[in-house]
Amino acid sequence: MTPWLDCSPAALLLSLQVAGVVLVLFLVAGIALGYALSQPIPFRGLLDALVSLPLVFPPIAIGFFLLMLFGRHGVIGGPLHQYLDWDLVFSFPALVMAAFIAGLPLVVKPIQSAIEGSARELIEVSYTLGKGRLATLFLVVIPVIRRHIAAGLTLGVGRSFGEVGMTLMLGGNILGSTETLSLAIYNQVLDGNFACATRLSILLGALSLGLFLLLRRLGRL
């Protein structure tokens, strides 16, 4: 096995799997929320605050509150365990949740700003011509702001690659099970294996850079 992967081979695959899932979630939720927040909808301020919360609130604290909420004895996690015999925390879905929440505002905000700026007049014209919100979104908004969507996806997925605080709380940092690439670096530093931590850090940086170049190129098409 190549020395770049012999430190924690499962962590790379797990991180790529999480990134692939959150990329799809970001594409759907990011566009939907960005579009919704650019419109005069009820409780817009509250929704905006919830989306933006990970930008201003410590990730480890958010992870703790989510753990209390979705844990086996939590308000949501308790019924899931009792009636469905399913535990969210310390599982792959928990890693996806942590990555999704951490990166979501970085996806939504560029899209929201683009819609409120360059796409505003086109949206009004579309409404004047009798197009509904859904038709306007797919036929007008998305083609106009595709570069901003690519930029948001780049920031969001890049943030998900580097997420530690929420992932540590929700995923549990279980070796071979919920240890992502970022947590593998953290574990190697704790073990004093700085050579392995260095290789993993370079690998994580290369993955993030490759993703950035790919999505940037797609945004220019």
PETAKA-V964395 format. One record per backbone hydrogen bond with DSSP energy under -1.0 kcal/mol. CO is the residue of the C=O (numbers start at 1). NH is the residue of the N-H. Records with the same first field share a line. If there is no record, write none. Layout:
CO=NH ; NH
This chain:
2=5 ; 6
10=14
11=15
12=16
13=17
14=18
15=19
16=20
17=21
18=22
19=23
20=24
21=25
22=26
23=27
24=28
25=29
26=30
28=32
29=33
30=34
31=35
32=36
33=37
36=39
39=41
41=44
43=47
44=48
45=49
46=50
47=51
48=52
49=53
52=55
53=56 ; 57
58=62
59=63
60=64
61=65
62=66
63=67
64=68
65=69
66=70
67=71
69=76 ; 77
71=74
74=78
76=80
77=81
78=82
79=83
80=84 ; 86
91=95
92=96
93=97
94=98
95=99
96=100
97=101
98=102
99=103
100=104
104=107 ; 108
105=109
107=111
108=112
109=113
110=114
111=115
112=116
113=117
114=119
119=123
120=124
121=125
122=126
123=127
124=128
125=129
126=131
127=130
132=136
133=137
134=138
135=139
136=140 ; 141
137=142
140=144
141=145
145=149
146=150
147=151
148=152
149=153
150=154
151=155
152=156
153=157
154=158
155=159
156=160
157=161
158=162
164=168
165=169
166=170
167=171
170=90
174=177 ; 178
180=184
181=185
182=186
183=187
184=188
185=189
186=190
187=191
188=193
189=192
192=194
193=197
194=198
195=199
196=200
197=201
198=202
199=203
200=204
201=205
202=206
203=207
204=208
205=209
206=210
207=211
208=212
209=213
210=214
211=215
212=216
213=217
214=218
215=219
218=221
